[in-house]
Amino acid sequence: MKIAVVGTGYVGLVAGTCFAETGNRVVCVDVDEAKIQALQQGKIPIFEPGLSEMVHRNAAEERLLFTTDLKKAVEESLVIFIAVGTPPGEDGSADLRYVLEVAHGIGKAMNGFKIIVDKSTVPVGTSRKVAAAIREETDHPFQVVSNPEFLKEGAAIDDFMKPDRVVIGTDDPATAEIMKELYAPYVRNENPILVMDPESAELTKYAANAMLATRISFMNEIARICEKTGADFSMVRRGVGTDSRIGMPFLYAGCGYGGSCFPKDVKAIMKTARDHGYRFRILEAVEDVNRDQKSLLVHKVKSRFGEDLKGRQFTLWGLAFKPKTDDVREAPSLVIARELVEAGAAVVGSDPEAIETTRAVLGDMIRYEPHAMKALDGSDALILVTEWHEFRHPDFEEVARRLKQPVIFDGRNIYSSSLATLKRLGFSYFGIGVPALEPGKA
């Protein structure tokens, strides 16, 4: 099948590459000439495990092309995916200007029947707006489909190639069959392709992410109660997660969720509710808890070292909002770094992939050190923010030698299973919802 994907950001590049991997001819389009030139030279603008190799392979076999020529891409394709950004406004609404600009451009370029697919995460009613924009530009027949993505950064290739489900929003049976044919190679294990109306498809993406965000904030609240009552969050999590109605995923305590999806999508579904005269009170609380959670480690630091942190230095292990990505959008590390600096501290940040993306946001506010152990030198404590695999089992003896004093603030509870070792080495350890470890205290 001949496909065009408009937008070479995270969603567009992953989707286009994965479609090419199953034999389709895919043209990825972007207005950013520098980005297209870089892609044509094999330079990948984002970090995603396995993506670079897949792009190079399909580009070499001429199934995956990159261009700034929207008109030619539309003319040569049957299915055109819109995968441009929908940044949140101050009121939480999704900014659709880029989506609608592309829709107008597609309409002007059409030379026959086309299927235009909203791959971007968009609010309810967007497919109708896209159809109206195209209709202003052409008399050619077309169908607009809502096909939301469910990609986790760090696991996007597997998520696309082996989806839990594919959601297709269309009122046209013939279009649904074409979309089913396109996605058939990815659901050979009989995971469902769900065909529904466009509005339901659009809301499904927001509902799924809002539910997962709710689980995270709920468990962070439970962790706070654990700290106040002396309960152990790790035990509570096990007791709750083994309930077959609930399950273990997204039942972790931590320093808050971030990234491009959960914060934006929670705000967007709340805005949709307000637009229809409803106040989504549960999600208001979810957002409030998440905002507070990002500051929790700083509160713990101040409880240990005092409100005035002048003359102190702290090392952050992990800057990305989650492992296996360089994405720092809404990352807890940004909040933690800023609040520590505001309190007078110096901060050193280390991350396998996200140093440059963090530098683009924080500039010289903090110091950056790619070598995780060297980043500890001269610091008063280690603050674990992102649970990269390389941070999970460090040499704690070396950690203790490099720090001024052996103190760890664990924002992901990944060292809670190493308390015996930490105790033997004289560490003070502070997790989230789990018992603190302080030498000399029972």
Secondary structure, DSSP 8 states (H G I E B T S, - for coil): -EEEEE--SHHHHHHHHHHHHTT-EEEEE-S-HHHHHHHHTT--SS--TTHHHHHHHHHHTTSEEEES-HHHHHHT-SEEEE-----B-TTS-B--HHHHHHHHHHHHH--S-EEEEE-S---TTHHHHHHHHHHTT--S-EEEEE------TTSHHHHHHS-S-EEEE-S-HHHHHHHHHHHGGG-TT---EEEE-HHHHHHHHHHHHHHHHHHHHHHHHHHHHHHHHT--HHHHHHHHHTSTTT-STT----S---SSSHHHHHHHHHHHHHHTT---HHHHHHHHHHHHHTTHHHHHHHHHH-S--TT-EEEEE--SSSTT----TT-HHHHHHHHHHHTT-EEEEE-SS-HHHHHHHHGGGSEE-SSTTGGGTT-SEEEE-S--GGGTS--HHHHHHHSSS-EEEETT-TTGGGHHHHHHTT-EEE-SSS--B-TT--
